[in-house]
Amino acid sequence: MKLVDLPRDVRARVVTVHGNGDDRSADVVARRLRELGFVSGEPVRVSGFGPFGRDPLLVRIGTSSFALRRSEAARVEVEQVHVDAEQAS
């Protein structure tokens, strides 16, 4: 699932950041996302959306919050985290 498709306030974790083309290291946007903390295993959730076309997304990664364009969030692959009832309380 892409971060752009994650519903609001659903817990997830980063799987990977997809770059453009074959050379991931040359993709400036993908590299910058990784520098901001979008790395494998990091907890993430969408906490809000912009007023026009749901752009940008307000994303919480670890303890930081960022506004990402939908095109940037589409590069981040995530997996939903299912919380057990015991862990939630």
C-alpha positions, 0 to 999 in steps of 0.5 A: 500500500502506498502512503498516499492511500493510507486512511487518516489515523491508521497506524502503519510502518514504512516498507520502502521508498521508491525512486524514479528509474533504475538508479535509486541513489540519483533520485533526489526526492526519494533520497530526501524522504529517506533523510527525513526518516522514511526508512524501513520499519519506521512508524508512520500515519497520516494525520490530516489532509489539505483543503483542496484535493486532499493535498498536501498530506500531514504525515507523522513519522516517528516523532516528527510531522511533515506536509508531503505532496501526494506525488511524494507520498505515493513513493512511500510504500507502507504496511498497516500495523494491526494493534492487539486490544491488549496493546491498545489499552 
